Amino acid sequence: MSARKILFIDRDGTLILEPPDEQIDSFEKFALVDGCIAALQRCVAAGYELVMVSNQDGLGSDSFPQHTFDGPQQLLLQILKSQGIAFGEILIDPTLPRDGRDTRKPGVGMMRHWLADDGWSRSGSAVIGDRETDVQFAANLGVRSFKLGRDGDWDAIAHALCDAPRAATVERNTRETRIRVEVDLDRTATPQITTGLGFFDHMLEQLGKHGGFALTLSCAGDTHVDEHHVVEDCGLAIGEALKRALGDKRGIGRYGAAGEGAGALDALVLPMDETLARAALDLSGRAYFVFDGAFPRERVGDLPTELVQDFFEGFASAARANVHLKVLYGRSSHHQIEAVFKAFARALRAACAKDRQLRRMLPSTKGLL
């Protein structure tokens, strides 16, 4: 039997919107945080147990009478219960910061019975809150933390907890470029790209959009010297992030042609107006890059066309993948480059997709990818 997974959840600012005076002592101040119900339903369905842990400054005092707290609290619990969400335990600390009690978060005085219990999984559990004190509370408890805002909204947190996302963050800092890349292969989102090269940004947006994954990239580079470092290093960083996100690659399609339906291979021959481009991909663990094509113009916008190959070669090297790209025909350099990026994105989407027949099998007779 697997150990229990517990979510220790803050209340004010996490489940209920926190008013300016930081005291929810009337029904007029009661409002739920957007998305918390749907997210908690997902977490409960995924097997998480819920514990509420909240600081309530001066609860029971003349300035914060117990009965003014009880009404909104009962309303919260009733609403959540009606949606299949129940807390196994509710822990409230009424002390003030000046009291210095270890029961007040980030202290773990209220958690002694949990710390003494070996029946729940520290690695599988988490704290969810909206303040740095919640983050420190999680560290003191020995579990991971999710802070609303820093780690996204409730939907993003539920995704991280319930979907075992294939995600990675890579920071690549050199004397020439400073790059941060975030990828999540199991979530779609509008790509957020900033490299200082407008046309290159547009192409990387195609990669995330048509690849079907969340992609965020920021790059500050020495474009006053040359565009080469930015373009190549972004390829290296994205390739490294993809390799990390894929983990051991069990259960993936592996090949760019491994899509659903008989037309999957044909879909990798991608048209864009007068242009036709082809992409093929193997996440083999071996880096190899082949490009066949020539662009009529030396530049498209602020991107030298010769650097298109440098980007994909950098990607293939860091992702340890076979990448084959071909421009079959076309007149416009803009269209040719965009078709190549879109075709590659579709090939990448198929290669990274989870194959239902493979499940957790490794798509290789070698036993290693």
Backbone torsions as a table, in degrees:
resi	resn	phi	psi	omega
1	MET	NA	129.2	-178.4
2	SER	-74.9	152.6	-179.5
3	ALA	-68.4	152.1	-178.0
4	ARG	-67.8	145.4	176.0
5	LYS	-106.7	125.9	-175.2
6	ILE	-118.6	137.3	169.7
7	LEU	-109.2	116.4	176.7
8	PHE	-93.9	111.4	-166.8
9	ILE	-115.5	127.9	172.7
10	ASP	-68.3	162.5	-179.6
11	ARG	-104.2	-72.2	-173.1
12	ASP	-70.5	125.2	-176.8
13	GLY	88.3	-10.5	-179.2
14	THR	-115.7	-51.0	175.3
15	LEU	-100.4	-39.3	179.8
16	ILE	-116.6	136.6	175.5
17	LEU	-59.9	133.7	-177.2
18	GLU	-90.4	124.2	-179.9
19	PRO	-74.0	169.0	-178.5
20	PRO	-56.9	-33.9	-179.0
21	ASP	-85.2	3.1	175.3
22	GLU	57.7	32.2	-178.6
23	GLN	-144.7	113.8	179.7
24	ILE	-95.0	90.8	-173.7
25	ASP	-122.0	20.0	175.4
26	SER	-158.0	158.2	179.4
27	PHE	-67.5	-26.6	179.6
28	GLU	-63.7	-25.6	-179.8
29	LYS	-90.2	0.1	-173.1
30	PHE	-86.1	123.5	173.6
31	ALA	-156.7	132.9	-178.6
32	LEU	-76.5	148.4	172.9
33	VAL	-71.3	134.0	-178.4
34	ASP	-54.7	133.0	172.1
35	GLY	84.3	-4.6	-173.7
36	CYS	-68.8	-36.8	-177.0
37	ILE	-66.3	-51.3	-179.8
38	ALA	-60.4	-39.9	-179.6
39	ALA	-66.5	-43.7	179.8
40	LEU	-67.1	-34.0	175.6
41	GLN	-61.8	-40.7	177.3
42	ARG	-63.8	-41.8	-178.3
43	CYS	-66.1	-42.1	178.1
44	VAL	-63.5	-43.2	178.8
45	ALA	-63.2	-28.1	179.4
46	ALA	-83.8	1.5	174.5
47	GLY	98.7	8.1	178.2
48	TYR	-79.3	140.1	169.1
49	GLU	-96.8	149.5	-172.9
50	LEU	-114.6	135.9	175.1
51	VAL	-131.8	128.0	177.3
52	MET	-91.3	131.4	178.9
53	VAL	-132.9	115.4	-171.6
54	SER	-141.3	138.4	167.1
55	ASN	-86.4	129.4	176.7
56	GLN	-128.4	91.5	-172.1
57	ASP	-56.3	119.3	173.6
58	GLY	71.1	20.1	179.2
59	LEU	-59.4	131.5	-177.8
60	GLY	94.8	-3.9	179.1
61	SER	-90.3	175.1	179.1
62	ASP	-62.8	-32.4	-178.9
63	SER	-81.3	-14.7	179.2
64	PHE	-146.6	72.4	-178.3
65	PRO	-60.4	146.5	-176.4
66	GLN	-56.6	-40.7	-174.7
67	HIS	-67.7	-25.4	177.4
68	THR	-73.7	-24.7	175.1
69	PHE	-80.2	-39.9	-171.5
70	ASP	-62.0	-39.3	-177.7
71	GLY	-61.3	-58.4	177.3
72	PRO	-60.0	-35.0	179.2
73	GLN	-63.9	-45.7	179.3
74	GLN	-65.2	-37.6	176.6
75	LEU	-61.6	-43.8	177.7
76	LEU	-58.2	-49.1	-176.9
77	LEU	-65.9	-37.2	179.2
78	GLN	-66.7	-43.5	177.8
79	ILE	-60.1	-47.8	-178.2
80	LEU	-65.2	-41.2	179.5
81	LYS	-62.0	-37.8	179.7
82	SER	-64.9	-18.9	179.0
83	GLN	-104.5	16.6	177.2
84	GLY	79.5	21.0	-177.1
85	ILE	-116.4	116.0	-178.7
86	ALA	-130.4	143.3	177.5
87	PHE	-96.7	127.9	179.1
88	GLY	-71.4	-25.9	179.6
89	GLU	-154.2	146.1	177.4
90	ILE	-125.5	119.6	-177.0
91	LEU	-117.2	118.0	-177.2
92	ILE	-122.0	127.0	174.6
93	ASP	-106.7	121.6	-175.9
94	PRO	-93.9	2.9	-172.9
95	THR	-76.0	166.1	177.3
96	LEU	-100.2	157.5	179.7
97	PRO	-54.3	-37.9	-177.2
98	ARG	-69.0	-15.5	179.7
99	ASP	-71.5	-26.0	176.5
100	GLY	67.3	27.6	-178.4
101	ARG	-81.4	142.2	-179.8
102	ASP	-77.4	-5.1	176.1
103	THR	-78.7	-14.7	-178.4
104	ARG	-87.1	128.3	176.3
105	LYS	-57.4	137.6	15.4
106	PRO	-86.5	7.2	174.3
107	GLY	-65.2	159.2	-176.2
108	VAL	-117.2	25.2	-179.9
109	GLY	-59.1	-33.9	178.3
110	MET	-75.5	-9.1	-171.2
111	MET	-106.2	13.3	-174.1
112	ARG	-59.9	-38.7	-179.9
113	HIS	-68.6	-29.0	175.3
114	TRP	-74.8	-38.9	178.8
115	LEU	-65.6	-27.7	179.9
116	ALA	-86.7	-5.7	-176.2
117	ASP	-99.0	120.6	178.6
118	ASP	-94.0	9.5	-175.2
119	GLY	-88.8	4.8	177.8
120	TRP	-127.4	154.6	-173.9
121	SER	-88.1	119.4	175.4
122	ARG	-68.3	-41.5	-177.8
123	SER	-71.9	-26.5	-178.7
124	GLY	-92.5	-3.3	-176.6
125	SER	-106.6	171.6	-176.4
126	ALA	-160.8	160.9	170.2
127	VAL	-106.9	135.9	174.6
128	ILE	-119.4	125.4	-179.7
129	GLY	-156.1	-171.3	-177.5
130	ASP	-125.6	3.7	-176.7
131	ARG	-128.5	162.9	176.0
132	GLU	-64.4	-28.0	176.3
133	THR	-63.2	-31.3	176.3
134	ASP	-69.6	-37.3	177.0
135	VAL	-63.8	-44.8	178.9
136	GLN	-67.5	-36.8	176.2
137	PHE	-58.9	-43.2	177.9
138	ALA	-62.1	-43.5	179.2
139	ALA	-62.3	-41.5	179.2
140	ASN	-66.7	-29.9	-179.7
141	LEU	-83.0	-19.0	179.3
142	GLY	86.3	28.6	177.7
143	VAL	-128.5	168.7	178.2
144	ARG	-78.3	163.3	-177.6
145	SER	-124.4	151.1	170.4
146	PHE	-128.9	120.6	-179.9
147	LYS	-108.9	120.4	177.5
148	LEU	-55.3	134.2	-176.0
149	GLY	96.0	-62.9	179.0
150	ARG	-64.5	-42.1	-177.7
151	ASP	-105.6	20.4	178.5
152	GLY	94.8	-170.1	179.5
153	ASP	-88.9	-173.1	-178.4
154	TRP	-61.0	-37.6	-180.0
155	ASP	-62.9	-42.9	179.6
156	ALA	-65.7	-38.0	179.5
157	ILE	-67.2	-43.5	177.9
158	ALA	-62.4	-37.3	177.1
159	HIS	-61.2	-45.6	-179.9
160	ALA	-64.5	-36.2	-177.3
161	LEU	-78.9	-36.0	-167.0
162	CYS	-106.4	-23.8	-171.8
163	ASP	-101.3	-0.2	-174.9
164	ALA	44.5	58.1	-172.0
165	PRO	-63.5	143.8	173.8
166	ARG	-88.1	90.1	-173.3
167	ALA	-131.0	154.8	178.3
168	ALA	-157.2	151.5	173.9
169	THR	-124.5	131.1	-179.4
170	VAL	-126.3	131.7	171.9
171	GLU	-115.9	124.9	-178.5
172	ARG	-123.4	109.5	-176.7
173	ASN	-120.6	120.3	177.2
174	THR	-131.2	-178.6	176.1
175	ARG	-69.1	-15.3	-175.5
176	GLU	-103.6	-33.1	-177.8
177	THR	-145.1	153.9	172.1
178	ARG	-128.6	112.2	-170.8
179	ILE	-126.7	138.8	170.5
180	ARG	-128.3	125.8	-179.5
181	VAL	-124.9	134.8	172.4
182	GLU	-125.2	128.4	175.5
183	VAL	-128.2	144.8	172.8
184	ASP	-137.7	106.2	-173.2
185	LEU	-73.1	-12.8	-176.9
186	ASP	-110.6	16.8	178.7
187	ARG	-139.9	138.8	175.2
188	THR	-100.7	143.8	179.0
189	ALA	-162.8	158.8	175.9
190	THR	-64.5	123.3	-179.4
191	PRO	-59.3	139.8	177.7
192	GLN	-117.8	104.7	-171.7
193	ILE	-126.7	131.1	174.0
194	THR	-143.6	109.3	178.4
195	THR	-121.6	-11.5	-173.9
196	GLY	89.5	-4.4	177.4
197	LEU	-119.4	106.5	-170.9
198	GLY	-58.6	-47.9	-178.8
199	PHE	-67.5	-36.5	177.2
200	PHE	-64.8	-40.9	174.5
201	ASP	-55.2	-45.1	-179.0
202	HIS	-60.6	-39.7	179.8
203	MET	-69.4	-40.8	178.8
204	LEU	-67.8	-30.0	173.2
205	GLU	-62.3	-37.3	176.5
206	GLN	-62.1	-37.4	-178.6
207	LEU	-60.8	-47.5	179.4
208	GLY	-71.4	-44.0	-176.8
209	LYS	-62.9	-52.4	-175.2
210	HIS	-86.0	-15.8	172.0
211	GLY	-79.0	-15.2	175.5
212	GLY	74.7	30.6	179.3
213	PHE	-138.8	161.2	179.2
214	ALA	-79.4	128.2	-177.9
215	LEU	-136.0	123.1	173.5
216	THR	-125.6	129.7	-179.3
217	LEU	-143.8	131.5	171.0
218	SER	-127.2	137.0	-178.0
219	CYS	-141.4	130.3	170.3
220	ALA	-117.0	118.4	-175.1
221	GLY	-138.4	176.2	-175.0
222	ASP	-86.3	59.1	-179.9
223	THR	-66.3	-15.3	174.6
224	HIS	-69.2	-20.2	176.7
225	VAL	-89.8	-52.6	-175.2
226	ASP	-173.6	156.1	178.5
227	GLU	-82.1	-11.9	-171.6
228	HIS	-58.5	-47.9	-175.2
229	HIS	-61.1	-42.7	179.7
230	VAL	-61.1	-49.3	-174.2
231	VAL	-66.7	-49.9	-178.3
232	GLU	-65.1	-43.8	-177.4
233	ASP	-67.9	-31.6	174.4
234	CYS	-65.6	-39.0	175.0
235	GLY	-61.2	-42.8	178.4
236	LEU	-63.9	-43.0	-176.7
237	ALA	-68.8	-42.4	178.8
238	ILE	-66.2	-40.6	177.8
239	GLY	-61.4	-41.9	178.3
240	GLU	-65.3	-41.8	179.5
241	ALA	-63.6	-41.2	178.5
242	LEU	-63.4	-43.9	-179.7
243	LYS	-60.8	-42.6	179.3
244	ARG	-66.6	-41.9	-177.9
245	ALA	-64.6	-32.9	-178.9
246	LEU	-74.0	-19.5	178.7
247	GLY	61.7	-129.0	-177.6
248	ASP	-84.6	0.6	175.1
249	LYS	68.3	14.8	177.7
250	ARG	-66.7	136.3	173.8
251	GLY	81.2	6.3	-179.5
252	ILE	-93.7	165.0	177.9
253	GLY	-68.7	-31.8	178.4
254	ARG	74.7	-48.5	-175.4
255	TYR	-98.5	146.8	177.7
256	GLY	-63.8	-20.8	178.6
257	ALA	-89.1	0.3	-174.8
258	ALA	-87.1	63.1	176.4
259	GLY	-102.6	-175.2	179.4
260	GLU	-94.1	139.8	175.7
261	GLY	91.5	159.5	-175.1
262	ALA	-69.1	-23.1	-176.8
263	GLY	-89.5	11.2	-173.8
264	ALA	-62.0	-42.7	-178.5
265	LEU	-66.2	-41.4	179.4
266	ASP	-62.3	-31.0	-178.1
267	ALA	-65.4	-18.8	-179.5
268	LEU	-83.4	-5.8	168.1
269	VAL	-94.8	103.6	-166.3
270	LEU	-107.7	125.6	177.4
271	PRO	-90.8	149.8	167.9
272	MET	-145.8	98.4	-175.1
273	ASP	54.9	-117.6	-175.1
274	GLU	-83.1	-0.4	-172.2
275	THR	-106.5	147.1	173.4
276	LEU	-133.8	131.0	-178.8
277	ALA	-133.5	154.3	-178.5
278	ARG	-129.2	144.1	176.6
279	ALA	-137.4	142.4	173.8
280	ALA	-138.9	143.3	-171.3
281	LEU	-143.9	139.5	173.3
282	ASP	-135.1	117.1	177.8
283	LEU	-83.1	67.6	-166.0
284	SER	-87.2	-15.6	-171.2
285	GLY	88.0	2.4	178.4
286	ARG	-125.1	130.6	-177.3
287	ALA	-86.4	125.3	174.3
288	TYR	-155.5	136.1	-177.2
289	PHE	-133.1	133.1	176.9
290	VAL	-133.0	130.8	176.7
291	PHE	-129.7	133.5	178.9
292	ASP	-128.8	110.4	179.7
293	GLY	161.1	164.3	177.8
294	ALA	-144.9	136.3	-177.5
295	PHE	-97.7	134.9	-178.0
296	PRO	-63.1	-32.6	-176.2
297	ARG	-104.9	153.6	177.2
298	GLU	-79.6	-26.3	-179.5
299	ARG	-140.3	147.0	166.5
300	VAL	-123.6	112.6	-172.6
301	GLY	62.1	-125.3	-179.9
302	ASP	-100.7	16.1	-178.0
303	LEU	-112.0	117.7	170.9
304	PRO	-64.3	128.1	-173.6
305	THR	-64.5	-26.4	178.9
306	GLU	-63.1	-20.8	-177.6
307	LEU	-79.5	-10.7	176.4
308	VAL	-58.2	-44.6	178.5
309	GLN	-64.1	-38.1	-179.1
310	ASP	-62.7	-38.9	178.3
311	PHE	-61.2	-51.4	-175.7
312	PHE	-70.5	-32.1	176.2
313	GLU	-66.9	-40.4	175.3
314	GLY	-62.0	-43.1	177.7
315	PHE	-59.4	-50.5	-177.7
316	ALA	-58.8	-39.7	-179.7
317	SER	-64.1	-48.3	-175.7
318	ALA	-76.4	-36.7	179.5
319	ALA	-78.5	-12.0	-175.4
320	ARG	54.9	60.7	-175.5
321	ALA	-132.1	153.8	167.1
322	ASN	-84.4	123.3	178.3
323	VAL	-126.9	120.9	177.9
324	HIS	-122.0	123.9	-177.9
325	LEU	-129.7	141.8	-179.3
326	LYS	-146.1	129.7	168.8
327	VAL	-90.5	111.0	-176.2
328	LEU	-73.5	-45.4	174.0
329	TYR	-168.4	168.4	179.7
330	GLY	156.9	161.1	-179.3
331	ARG	-107.4	-40.5	-174.0
332	SER	-90.3	126.6	176.5
333	SER	-62.0	-38.7	177.6
334	HIS	-57.3	-51.1	-178.9
335	HIS	-64.5	-39.5	-179.5
336	GLN	-62.1	-47.5	-178.7
337	ILE	-65.9	-43.8	-179.1
338	GLU	-64.9	-38.9	178.0
339	ALA	-63.4	-39.0	177.9
340	VAL	-63.0	-46.5	179.6
341	PHE	-63.1	-41.3	-179.3
342	LYS	-68.6	-42.1	178.0
343	ALA	-62.9	-42.8	177.2
344	PHE	-62.1	-41.8	179.4
345	ALA	-60.6	-42.1	179.1
346	ARG	-67.4	-38.2	176.4
347	ALA	-64.1	-41.8	179.1
348	LEU	-63.2	-41.2	179.0
349	ARG	-58.4	-44.4	179.7
350	ALA	-68.2	-40.1	-177.6
351	ALA	-67.4	-35.5	-177.9
352	CYS	-85.2	-14.4	-175.3
353	ALA	-62.7	145.0	176.4
354	LYS	-75.2	126.7	-179.1
355	ASP	-92.5	118.0	-175.8
356	ARG	-62.2	-33.3	-179.5
357	GLN	-73.0	-33.9	-179.2
358	LEU	-76.5	-31.5	-175.3
359	ARG	52.2	-113.9	-179.1
360	ARG	-102.1	16.7	178.4
361	MET	-77.4	151.9	177.5
362	LEU	-88.7	124.0	-177.9
363	PRO	-77.8	61.8	179.6
364	SER	-162.8	138.8	175.7
365	THR	-77.9	-12.8	-179.1
366	LYS	-76.2	-22.2	-175.5
367	GLY	83.6	10.7	-178.8
368	LEU	-157.6	138.4	173.5
369	LEU	-126.7	NA	NA
